[in-house]
Amino acid sequence: MAFRPLSAVAPAALLRQAKPLKSLFREAERLGRLQQLLEEQLQPAARPHCRVASWREGTLLLVVNDAHWATRLRYQQRRLLRLLQQAPEFAGLLRLQFKMQPSPGVATRPRPPRQVSQVGAESLREVAAGIRDPGLKAALERLASRAAPKAPAADSDA
């Protein structure tokens, strides 16, 4: 018995024919259309930061990838809701909900390690010496250990 490969089917055709995929494809198209309507009402600068996540029971859930834009959109919520309710696709829209979700792959800048000055480290060590609580004492000593290393003193005996 020889293996006979199945004939290739275009992905778009497969999505339209297979029953489970068909409903998923329709939902994706619906969300795409809702996204398009949303973008028509958003400021051009806000468009890349906001996307439609779901629309259920009169609530439109919008995912915003930046806290700054989430705040700005919350301030504009009433106006945006009013504008969206005018579209037939948003008939029955009662409220907007915003969820902050940073974009994947956006790396934050690594923070430089914090250092304590020599004067601060000495003060922390003095305070730690007078503390009876071992946990607090250890924490203060760990903090004091973050002091910048002392620069070697230049010898003046040359």
N, C-alpha and C positions, 0 to 999 in steps of 0.2 A: 504494500500500500504506500503510495507516494504522497508526500505532503503537497497540498495544493493551496498556495496562498490566496487569501481573499482579495478581491479586487479593491483597489484604493477608492475611497470615497472622500470627496472634498469635505473639510471640517464644517463649513456652513451648511452643507446638505445634511450631514450627520446630525447636527444640532436641530435641524428642522424636522427630521424624521423620527428619531428615537423619542419615545414618549416621555421618559423622565427628563431627558435633556431638552425636550421641546418646551416644557413649562419653565425650566431654568432659563432657557434662552429668551422666552417671552418676558420673564421678570427682569432680566438684564436689559432688554430693550426698553422696558417701561422705566426702569431707573435711569437709563441713559436719556430718555425723553424728559424726565423730571429734572435731571441735572441741567439739561439744555435750557429748560424754562427758568430754573433758578439762576443760571448764569446771566440770562437776559435782564434779571432784576438786580444783580449785584454790581457793585462798582468794579470797573476793570481790574483794579489792583487786588481786590478780594477774591476774584475768581479762582486763581490757582490754589488758594488756601482752604476752600470749602467744597465739600462734595456731599451728595445725598447718600445716606446710608440705608434708610428705610422710610416707609410711609404706612402707618397702621393706625386704625381707629382714630383718625383725625389728627394724628401727631406726625409731623415731618421731622425725622432725626437727621441732623446735619453734623458731619464730622469736620472739625476744623483742625488744621495741622500746626497752628501757631497761636499761642495764648493772646498775643496782641490782637490778632484778627478775631478770635473768639469774643473778646471783650467788645471790640467795635461792632461786631454783628449783634451781640446782645443788646447794645444800645439802639440799634436800628431794627430790632425785632418787630415792633408794631407796624412800622412802615412796610417792612418786607412781607409780613403776614398779609397785610391788606393788598399788596400788589400781587402776591401769589394767588390769593383767593379769587382774583378776577379771571384766572385761567380755568377752563373747564376741567382740565386734568386734576386740579386741586380743589374741586368742589368737595365740600365737607371738611376742609382743612380748618382745624380749630386752634392749633398751637404749633410753635416751633420749639424744638429742643436742640441744644448744642452740646456736642461732646468734643472735648479736646483730646486729640491723639496725634502726637508728633509723627512725622513721616519716617518710615523705616530707613535706615541707612544714613540718616543725618547725624553725624558724629558731633558731639559737643567738644569744645576745646578742653584739653586736659588742664586741670588747675595745677599751678606750680605748688610744690609742697610748702606748707606754711612753716615759717620759722619764727622763733621767739628771739628777741634781742638778748644780749648777754645780761643786761641790767634786769630785764624781765625774768630771765631764767634764774638769776640769783635770788630775786624776790620770791619766786615760786618755791625754790628750795628752802628758803628761810621759813616760809609759811608752812610747807610740808613738814618741817622738823618739829613744829609745835602741834601737829594734828595727831589725835589718837586713833581716829577711824582709819583702818588699814586700806580700805578701798579708796577713800578720798586722798589719802597720803600717796598711794601708788599712782593715782591719776595725776596729781600735781607734779610728781617726779617725772612721769612720762611726758607731760607737757613741757617741763623744764628741759628735758633732753632734746627738744626740738630747737634748741638755741643754735644760732649760726656758729660754726666753729670759729674760735678765736684766730685772728690772723697772727702768724708768728712775729714776735717782736724783733725788730732789727737790732743786732748787737752794735753797740757804739764803741766796742773795744778794738776797733780796727787799727 
